[in-house]
Amino acid sequence: MSGGRRRAGIVRCPLRYPVRLLVWCAALLLGATGCFGGGEPGPPTGTASARPVTGTQLVIATGVDVTGKNGVRKRLVDAWNDVQEKQNSPWRARAVILPGSADLQRSQLLAALQSGGAAYDIVNLDVTWVPEFAAAGLVRELPESFADDGDILAKASATARWKGKVYAAPYNSDVGLLYYRRDYLAGGAGVDEKKLDALARGRTTWDDLASLMDAVDAWARADKSDRSKNYRNAWTSQLSPYEGLTVNGVEAFTAAGVRLTDEDGTYTASPPTLEKGVTEFRRRVASPRTYEDAFASDEAGTLKDFAEGRTAFLRHWPYAYRTLHAALGDDKLGVAPLPGAAVLGGQNLAVSAAASMPGERVRKARELVAFLTDRTSERCLLDAGFAATRASSYTDPNVSCDDRRALPGTAGPSEGSGGGDTPRDAARRPRYARDTLLPALEAAALRPRTPLYGAFTHAFTTELAALHTSATARATPDEDIARRLDTALRAVLPSG
């Protein structure tokens, strides 16, 4: 999950909703309140343990696992521990779950690693954090094979590098996808199968999508039946001023051909090029097609709005598929690559650079990282709902998740939906993985690669969020917005 932080709030699940929607709502409640586990609670907010590097237990610092309390990440760690036990090795590993938002987790990791106490041996980093931790000397350089062994997807591999060196191993990936209500498009608006097929296969442009949105909107506003009673607007996305807005903005700017930084993090844009990005961004969000609540919504809020029928389209991450399918089923839910550019997200595993780590401890930490990101583990992550970072997870019939690492229920049935489980193909992969998720990952766009990413995303979201604060702001010419954005980005990023 890579859209950024979740704001605290209350999730209510009225009893009038259907059973499948209650299943979804329960999952949303857990996600929104941070109840998903996968390890032990971390240290109190804002503190860093000074545990000396002794003993034979490796500690992994990570965020919550969206696959549950006994989720796939915990099971992968348990499987490594089983291997150690069978080899009569004294080494074991455990995961520590960091509390709070993504920004708070980043701050905790920085404090812990900068303290020199080596509270954590391995850290699970958002892909945008790798340059910062690498440039600060907080994580170790890894062998080239950890990022490129002929199987790791190229875009995922790029996120593990900084200044030509490898500092992390791609763990799970992420990419923006387009979810849509099949019942609204086909059963309601009467969209023909040819257009639906083009949508599902990723052969739809944003102009095509706008036409579909207009068709659904016209039907829903004229419909007098219960099918459209909850409908409000055509689409929603994460447009609240946090990382979700950055993601949506970068997708629009990339689609317009705007490159914000080079590979070393140097700012390369200019007001004329930024104006193209602003125009495209506004075309997507500043229209009556966009649900008004999107400008105050995050991942949880937009997921809820879409599942409850308030919009026909949703931009979201792969992890939402299992939840939405449980709520809506095949007859109502469709998923496709996002038209234009879709931002790559995900997490990478890195090894602490603490000087106090003995050589044997470093070796075992690397061994654990290699295990957690090998072909079997990546296939397990895919089966559980994450986006895998390896091509073999999607294409190789000889790669499967063994019983020691699999989540209960993900190993079957061989085809179909299996009740509330994700629909699966004959190889027991999520049915949409090979033809929808993999192409989206291969074509994904990277956010700026810079050690100053925190400053960049703050400046970027501040300027884009200002577009929706008032009627005057919405009427501001694109050229003026581009000049303001250029000034803000030059103030926080090095420029040539």
HELIX and SHEET records of a PDB file:
HELIX    1   1 VAL A   19  THR A   33  1                                  15    
HELIX    2   2 VAL A   72  LYS A   86  1                                  15    
HELIX    3   3 ALA A  102  GLN A  114  1                                  13    
HELIX    4   4 VAL A  130  ALA A  135  1                                   6    
HELIX    5   5 GLU A  144  PHE A  146  5                                   3    
HELIX    6   6 ALA A  154  THR A  159  1                                   6    
HELIX    7   7 ARG A  182  ARG A  182  1                                   1    
HELIX    8   8 ASP A  183  GLY A  188  3                                   6    
HELIX    9   9 GLU A  193  ALA A  200  1                                   8    
HELIX   10  10 TRP A  206  ALA A  222  1                                  17    
HELIX   11  11 ASP A  226  SER A  228  5                                   3    
HELIX   12  12 GLU A  243  ALA A  255  1                                  13    
HELIX   13  13 PRO A  271  VAL A  285  1                                  15    
HELIX   14  14 GLU A  292  ALA A  296  5                                   5    
HELIX   15  15 GLU A  299  ALA A  307  1                                   9    
HELIX   16  16 ALA A  320  LEU A  328  1                                   9    
HELIX   17  17 GLY A  359  LEU A  372  1                                  14    
HELIX   18  18 ARG A  375  ALA A  384  1                                  10    
HELIX   19  19 SER A  392  THR A  395  1                                   4    
HELIX   20  20 ALA A  433  LEU A  437  3                                   5    
HELIX   21  21 LEU A  438  GLU A  442  1                                   5    
HELIX   22  22 TYR A  453  ALA A  465  1                                  13    
HELIX   23  23 ALA A  466  HIS A  468  5                                   3    
HELIX   24  24 ALA A  471  ARG A  474  1                                   4    
HELIX   25  25 ASP A  478  VAL A  492  1                                  15    
SHEET    1   A 6 GLU A  40  PRO A  41  0                                        
SHEET    2   A 6 ARG A  92  ILE A  97  1                                        
SHEET    3   A 6 GLN A  57  THR A  62  1                                        
SHEET    4   A 6 ILE A 122  ASP A 126  1                                        
SHEET    5   A 6 LEU A 344  VAL A 351 -1                                        
SHEET    6   A 6 ALA A 169  VAL A 175 -1                                        
SHEET    1   B 2 ARG A 161  TRP A 162  0                                        
SHEET    2   B 2 LYS A 165  VAL A 166 -1                                        
SHEET    1   C 4 ASN A 233  THR A 236  0                                        
SHEET    2   C 4 THR A 311  HIS A 316  1                                        
SHEET    3   C 4 LEU A 177  ARG A 181 -1                                        
SHEET    4   C 4 LEU A 333  PRO A 337 -1                                        
END                                                                             
